[in-house]
Amino acid sequence: MANVLVVAELLEGKARKTTLCAVTAAKQIAEGTGGSFDILSIGEGAGASAEELTGYGAGKVLKAEIAGGYVCEKFAPTVAEVAKGYDVVVACASTYGKDLLPRVAAKLGAGVASDISAVNVDGGKISYTRPMYAGNVSGTVEITSDKQVVTVRQSEFDAAEASGGASPIEEAAVQTDPAADKVEFLGVEVVKSERPELTEADIVVSGGRALKSAENFTSVIEPLVDALGAAMGASRAACDAGYVAPELQVGQTGKVVAPKLYVAIGISGAIQHLAGMKGSKTIVAINKDKEAPIAQVADYFLVADLFDVVPQLTDAVKGL
């Protein structure tokens, strides 16, 4: 029997969708082993977020209000202290989870399985599937320490649905650490956009180096993005060239996405990029090179000049 603690990720006092993907993984572990799961809402606005998270079937929701923005040195001691009462600690493998949970694991002396894509339970024994070598192979790993720390790939776990009912809310004691006194939180810059969040969008349109300039991203890609109500992404080459902001990068070293529809325009399909999007439900690629690697994963592959066909596609979408 494994009891699981989900560490919520908050943004402006609300739980992000990433938290619900971690809840899905926690449910699978708990149900497979006959255990239960709780949720820890931690950070600024933890109380309001805890109220929001009571409808997802947790045994209880714990709240720990920590003002002043996210600083891992401030969060890790509290998470580690709460986690002492659990067998498995789970969070999403977002920037937040990748930063916080390794520190929690170090404090607990726990083994870590990072960026997992599946939970496997056989006879009460838990193992995890995770991508390796830029997603070219999948490996099965087991954690042999008494406590386990796990981060889950958002694109592989559906967001949990509210199950009704209301979990009780309890206060968690905030712990301190001398290391936190050496870190000052100055602020966070959040990029605001009317478009959907890249990692949470149902449709993503990405452009590559073949766009040749930032101006072409604006004039060619963005009209299609807005016509589809999509999020905009880009390849690493396009980001490195300065065509778009780095936070739009899709790939192994960028953001991992798995929308219902992924449109890759002028992207050859390097392994690094494929690792970040090949879990998409339907992949459409437009490229002049019929031998481009992305053709191997695309459901629909159009060999054409993007500057000719993308405006036509945009007009067709607008006409629907």
C-alpha positions as CSV (number, residue, x, y, z in Angstrom):
1,M,0.0,0.0,0.0
2,A,1.4,3.4,-1.0
3,N,0.2,6.7,0.2
4,V,0.9,9.5,-2.2
5,L,1.5,13.3,-1.7
6,V,0.8,15.5,-4.7
7,V,2.7,18.9,-4.6
8,A,0.5,21.5,-6.3
9,E,2.0,24.1,-8.6
10,L,0.4,27.5,-8.1
11,L,0.4,30.6,-10.4
12,E,-1.2,33.8,-9.1
13,G,-2.9,31.9,-6.3
14,K,-4.5,29.3,-8.5
15,A,-3.5,25.7,-9.2
16,R,-2.1,25.2,-12.6
17,K,-3.3,22.4,-14.9
18,T,0.1,20.7,-14.3
19,T,-1.2,19.9,-10.8
20,L,-4.1,17.9,-12.2
21,C,-1.8,15.8,-14.3
22,A,0.1,14.9,-11.2
23,V,-3.2,14.1,-9.5
24,T,-3.9,11.6,-12.3
25,A,-0.6,9.8,-11.7
26,A,-1.1,9.8,-7.9
27,K,-4.5,8.2,-8.3
28,Q,-3.0,5.5,-10.5
29,I,-0.4,4.7,-7.8
30,A,-2.8,4.9,-4.9
31,E,-5.5,2.7,-6.6
32,G,-3.0,0.2,-7.8
33,T,-1.5,-0.4,-4.4
34,G,-4.6,0.1,-2.2
35,G,-3.4,3.4,-0.8
36,S,-4.6,7.0,-0.9
37,F,-3.4,10.4,-2.0
38,D,-3.4,13.9,-0.5
39,I,-2.6,17.2,-2.1
40,L,-0.2,19.9,-0.7
41,S,-1.0,23.5,-1.8
42,I,2.1,25.5,-1.0
43,G,3.0,29.1,-1.7
44,E,1.4,32.5,-2.0
45,G,-2.4,32.0,-2.2
46,A,-2.2,28.4,-0.9
47,G,-5.5,28.8,1.0
48,A,-7.6,29.8,-2.0
49,S,-5.9,27.1,-4.1
50,A,-6.6,24.5,-1.5
51,E,-10.3,25.3,-1.7
52,E,-10.1,24.8,-5.5
53,L,-8.4,21.4,-5.1
54,T,-10.9,19.8,-2.7
55,G,-13.1,18.3,-5.4
56,Y,-10.6,15.8,-6.9
57,G,-10.9,12.9,-4.5
58,A,-7.9,13.5,-2.2
59,G,-8.1,12.2,1.3
60,K,-7.3,15.7,2.4
61,V,-5.8,18.9,1.1
62,L,-3.0,20.5,3.1
63,K,-2.2,24.2,2.8
64,A,1.1,26.0,3.6
65,E,1.0,29.7,3.0
66,I,4.5,31.1,2.0
67,A,4.6,34.7,0.9
68,G,7.1,36.3,-1.4
69,G,7.0,34.2,-4.5
70,Y,8.5,30.8,-5.3
71,V,12.0,30.1,-3.9
72,C,12.9,26.4,-3.8
73,E,15.0,26.9,-0.6
74,K,11.9,28.2,1.1
75,F,9.5,25.5,-0.2
76,A,11.6,22.4,0.0
77,P,11.8,22.2,3.9
78,T,8.1,22.3,4.2
79,V,7.4,19.8,1.4
80,A,10.0,17.4,2.9
81,E,8.6,17.6,6.3
82,V,5.0,16.9,5.1
83,A,6.3,14.1,2.8
84,K,7.7,12.2,5.8
85,G,4.2,10.8,6.3
86,Y,4.0,9.4,2.7
87,D,5.5,6.8,0.5
88,V,5.5,8.6,-2.8
89,V,5.8,12.3,-3.6
90,V,4.5,13.4,-7.0
91,A,4.6,16.7,-9.0
92,C,4.6,17.6,-12.7
93,A,7.9,17.6,-14.5
94,S,7.5,21.3,-15.2
95,T,10.2,23.8,-14.5
96,Y,8.7,24.0,-11.0
97,G,8.7,20.3,-10.4
98,K,12.1,19.8,-11.8
99,D,13.5,22.5,-9.6
100,L,11.7,21.7,-6.3
101,L,11.4,17.9,-6.1
102,P,15.2,17.0,-6.4
103,R,15.8,19.1,-3.4
104,V,13.0,17.5,-1.5
105,A,14.4,14.1,-2.5
106,A,17.8,15.1,-1.1
107,K,16.3,16.1,2.2
108,L,14.4,12.8,2.4
109,G,17.2,10.6,1.1
110,A,14.8,9.3,-1.5
111,G,15.3,7.9,-4.9
112,V,13.9,9.8,-7.9
113,A,12.2,8.9,-11.2
114,S,12.0,12.0,-13.3
115,D,9.8,12.9,-16.3
116,I,7.9,9.6,-16.2
117,S,5.4,8.8,-19.0
118,A,3.5,5.9,-17.3
119,V,2.9,4.3,-13.9
120,N,3.0,0.5,-13.6
121,V,1.8,-1.5,-10.6
122,D,2.1,-5.2,-10.5
123,G,1.3,-7.1,-7.3
124,G,1.7,-3.9,-5.3
125,K,5.1,-3.3,-6.7
126,I,5.5,0.1,-8.5
127,S,7.7,0.8,-11.5
128,Y,7.8,3.8,-13.9
129,T,8.2,4.2,-17.6
130,R,10.3,7.1,-18.8
131,P,11.7,8.3,-22.1
132,M,15.4,8.1,-22.6
133,Y,17.9,9.2,-25.4
134,A,15.6,12.1,-26.5
135,G,12.6,9.8,-26.5
136,N,14.1,7.2,-28.9
137,V,13.7,4.5,-26.3
138,S,11.6,4.0,-23.2
139,G,12.9,2.4,-20.0
140,T,11.3,0.9,-17.0
141,V,12.7,2.0,-13.7
142,E,12.1,1.0,-10.0
143,I,12.9,3.1,-7.0
144,T,14.3,0.9,-4.2
145,S,14.5,3.6,-1.4
146,D,11.8,3.6,1.3
147,K,10.4,6.9,-0.1
148,Q,10.0,7.7,-3.7
149,V,10.0,11.1,-5.5
150,V,8.5,11.2,-9.0
151,T,7.9,13.9,-11.6
152,V,5.4,13.2,-14.4
153,R,5.4,14.3,-18.0
154,Q,2.4,16.5,-18.5
155,S,1.8,15.4,-22.0
156,E,1.4,11.7,-21.0
157,F,-1.1,12.2,-18.1
158,D,-4.6,13.6,-18.7
159,A,-5.7,16.4,-16.3
160,A,-7.8,14.9,-13.5
161,E,-11.5,15.6,-13.6
162,A,-13.4,16.8,-10.5
163,S,-15.0,13.8,-8.9
164,G,-17.5,15.6,-6.6
165,G,-17.3,15.8,-2.8
166,A,-15.1,18.0,-0.9
167,S,-11.8,16.9,0.8
168,P,-11.1,18.4,4.2
169,I,-8.5,21.1,4.4
170,E,-5.7,21.1,7.0
171,E,-2.9,23.5,7.8
172,A,0.6,22.3,7.3
173,A,3.3,23.8,9.4
174,V,5.8,25.9,7.4
175,Q,9.4,24.9,8.0
176,T,12.5,27.1,7.7
177,D,16.0,26.5,6.4
178,P,19.1,28.6,6.9
179,A,19.7,28.4,3.1
180,A,16.5,30.4,2.5
181,D,17.9,33.4,4.3
182,K,20.6,33.6,1.7
183,V,18.2,33.9,-1.2
184,E,16.2,37.0,-2.0
185,F,13.1,36.9,-4.2
186,L,13.2,39.9,-6.6
187,G,10.2,39.1,-8.8
188,V,8.9,37.0,-11.6
189,E,8.1,38.1,-15.2
190,V,5.1,36.4,-16.6
191,V,4.6,36.6,-20.3
192,K,0.9,37.5,-20.8
193,S,-0.8,36.4,-24.0
194,E,-4.4,36.1,-25.2
195,R,-3.4,32.8,-26.9
196,P,-3.6,29.5,-25.0
197,E,-0.7,28.4,-22.8
198,L,1.7,26.3,-25.0
199,T,1.8,23.3,-22.8
200,E,-2.0,23.3,-22.3
201,A,-3.3,24.1,-25.8
202,D,-5.4,21.7,-27.9
203,I,-3.8,23.1,-31.0
204,V,-0.2,24.1,-31.5
205,V,1.3,25.7,-34.6
206,S,5.1,25.8,-34.7
207,G,7.5,27.4,-37.1
208,G,11.1,26.5,-37.9
209,R,14.3,28.1,-39.2
210,A,12.8,28.0,-42.7
211,L,10.7,31.0,-41.8
212,K,13.9,33.0,-42.2
213,S,12.9,36.0,-40.0
214,A,10.9,37.3,-37.1
215,E,8.8,39.3,-39.6
216,N,7.8,36.1,-41.4
217,F,6.7,34.5,-38.1
218,T,4.5,37.6,-37.7
219,S,3.1,37.7,-41.2
220,V,2.9,34.0,-42.1
221,I,2.6,31.9,-38.9
222,E,0.7,34.2,-36.5
223,P,-2.4,34.6,-38.8
224,L,-2.8,30.8,-38.9
225,V,-2.2,30.5,-35.2
226,D,-5.0,33.0,-34.5
227,A,-7.3,31.5,-37.1
228,L,-7.1,28.1,-35.4
229,G,-7.2,29.6,-31.9
230,A,-3.9,27.8,-31.3
231,A,-0.8,28.4,-29.2
232,M,2.4,29.3,-31.1
233,G,5.6,27.3,-30.8
234,A,8.9,27.1,-32.5
235,S,11.9,24.9,-33.1
236,R,15.2,25.5,-31.2
237,A,16.8,26.8,-34.4
238,A,14.2,29.5,-34.8
239,C,14.5,30.5,-31.1
240,D,18.3,30.6,-31.3
241,A,18.1,32.7,-34.4
242,G,16.0,35.2,-32.5
243,Y,12.9,34.9,-34.6
244,V,10.7,34.3,-31.5
245,A,11.1,34.3,-27.7
246,P,12.9,31.3,-26.1
247,E,9.8,30.4,-24.0
248,L,8.1,29.3,-27.3
249,Q,10.6,26.5,-27.9
250,V,9.2,23.0,-28.3
251,G,11.6,20.2,-27.8
252,Q,13.7,18.2,-25.3
253,T,15.3,21.3,-24.0
254,G,12.2,23.4,-24.4
255,K,8.6,22.6,-23.6
256,V,7.0,19.1,-24.1
257,V,3.5,19.3,-25.7
258,A,0.9,16.8,-26.7
259,P,-2.0,18.7,-28.3
260,K,-4.9,17.2,-30.3
261,L,-3.4,18.9,-33.4
262,Y,0.3,19.9,-33.9
263,V,1.2,21.8,-37.1
264,A,4.9,21.9,-37.9
265,I,5.8,24.5,-40.5
266,G,9.3,24.6,-41.9
267,I,10.6,22.3,-39.3
268,S,12.9,19.4,-40.4
269,G,12.3,17.3,-37.3
270,A,15.6,17.0,-35.4
271,I,15.5,14.4,-32.6
272,Q,15.5,17.1,-30.1
273,H,12.3,18.7,-31.5
274,L,10.6,15.3,-32.0
275,A,11.1,14.5,-28.3
276,G,8.9,17.5,-27.4
277,M,6.0,16.9,-29.7
278,K,5.7,13.4,-31.0
279,G,3.1,12.5,-28.4
280,S,0.6,14.8,-30.2
281,K,-2.6,13.1,-31.3
282,T,-2.4,14.4,-34.9
283,I,0.7,15.8,-36.5
284,V,0.6,17.9,-39.7
285,A,3.9,18.9,-41.3
286,I,4.7,21.3,-44.2
287,N,8.2,21.1,-45.6
288,K,9.9,21.5,-49.0
289,D,12.1,18.5,-48.3
290,K,10.3,15.3,-48.8
291,E,13.1,13.5,-46.9
292,A,12.7,15.6,-43.7
293,P,12.8,13.4,-40.6
294,I,9.5,14.9,-39.4
295,A,7.8,13.0,-42.2
296,Q,8.4,9.8,-40.2
297,V,6.1,10.9,-37.3
298,A,3.6,13.1,-39.3
299,D,0.1,11.8,-39.9
300,Y,-0.2,14.3,-42.8
301,F,2.9,15.5,-44.7
302,L,2.7,18.2,-47.3
303,V,5.7,18.7,-49.6
304,A,5.4,22.4,-50.5
305,D,6.8,25.9,-50.1
306,L,5.4,27.2,-46.8
307,F,5.3,30.7,-48.1
308,D,2.8,29.6,-50.8
309,V,0.6,27.2,-48.9
310,V,0.4,28.6,-45.3
311,P,-1.5,31.8,-46.4
312,Q,-3.8,29.6,-48.5
313,L,-4.4,27.3,-45.5
314,T,-5.1,30.4,-43.3
315,D,-7.7,31.7,-45.7
316,A,-9.3,28.3,-45.9
317,V,-9.5,28.1,-42.1
318,K,-11.0,31.6,-41.8
319,G,-13.6,30.6,-44.4
320,L,-14.9,27.7,-42.3
